[in-house]
Amino acid sequence: MKLSGGCDGNSPLVLSMFHGAPIDGDWFSIGFMTQDPFGAEATGTIPLSQLTWDNGASRPENLPPDSPLKTANRYLGKGTLTLETHIATPEVRRMVGRVEGHVEQYGRGNSADITVDFDINFTCHVR
């Protein structure tokens, strides 16, 4: 699993955890953006303005079967981020929490409830 995103203590937290590559069939990504600015060592339940889940990748139906192009099987929605731990020191950077929400696949009618627990070496706005 890899991590991408960030925050500066004065803007929303934007974070994505992913595996694989979008052009591969094994692509997986969970990403989110907080509704409000996300401060140093913030904890508790925080509303998300966006929740994104990419579950694999597939060739668009309008392309020929031999086309190498694939796009993410993307679901979008909203939810919450609950942080139990957020340590933001030069020595220790750690977030422990859970992302939960409901997402839908645009134009397909598919939907899913998402719950992701995480413990990552990441923090916002080191003090």
N, C-alpha and C positions, 0 to 999 in steps of 0.2 A: 504494500500500500504506500502511496506517495501523498504528499500534502502540498497544496498550493493556496495562496491567498494571503490575507493579512488585515491589519488594522493599525491605526496610529493613536488611538485613545480619544480622538475627536470625531470619528466617523464610524459608520456601521462596520461590523466584522463581516468579511466576505471570506469564506473558507470552503475548500473542496478537498475531499479525500478520494483517491482514484487508484485504479489498477488497470494495466494494459494500455492500449492506444485506441483512439476513436475509430481508426480504420480496421481494427481487428474485431473479430466476433466476441472476444472475451473482455471487452471494454466494460468497466463498471465504475460509476462515479456517484458520490453523494455530495451535494453542495448546498450552501445556504448563505443568506444575507440577513443580518438582524434588521429589525424595523427602525431602531433608533441608534444613535452613536453608542459605541461600546467602550467603556472606560477600563482603566487599569484595574486588574484583579476583580472585575465584575463577576458576581455569582447570582444564583437564583434562576427563576424562570423568565426567559426573555422571548418576546414575540419575534417571529421571522416574517420578513416581507416577501421572501422567496425561498422555496425549497425545490431543489432539482435532483432527480434520480435518473441516471442513464443506466439502463439494464441491457447491456450488450449493444451490438451494432448490426445493421442489416442493409442490404442493397435496396435503394428506393425502387418501387414497383415500375417506374417509368424508364428504368435503365435496362439494357440488354443483360442476359444472364452471365455473360463473360466480363462484365464491367467490374474493375477492382474497387470502384468507389462504394463506400459504405457510410451510413450516417447513424448517429446514436439513436437508440430507442429511448427517447426522452419523455419523462413525466415531469409535470410542474405542479406546484401547489404552495401551501403555506403550512406553518406549524409553529413549534416552540423549540427553543434550546434551553435545557436545564443544566446549569453548571454547578457541580458540587465543589470543585476545586479549581482555582485559577491563581497560580503563583507566578508573579512577574518580577523576579529579581535577577540580577546579572548571573547569579550562581545557579538558580533553579527556574526553569520555565516549564510549566505544566498546566494542562487543562484536562479535567476529568468531567464527563457529562454525558448527556443523552440528547439526541435530536429526534423529534417525533412530529408526524404530520400526515396529511392526506394529499396525494398527488394524482393527477390525471394525465393521460396521454392525449395530446391535442388531436382532434379529428378521428380518433379511433374508438372512443368509448371505454377504453380500459382505465382502471384506477387501482390504487394500492394504498394501504396504510403502511407508513414507514416508521421503524424504530431502530436507531443506531446508537449503541453505547460506544464510547471512545475514551481512551487515556493516551494523550499525545504530548510530545515534547514541543510545545508551542505556547505562546502567550501574546498578549497585546500590551503595548506600551510599557516596556521595562522601566522600572523606577530606579 
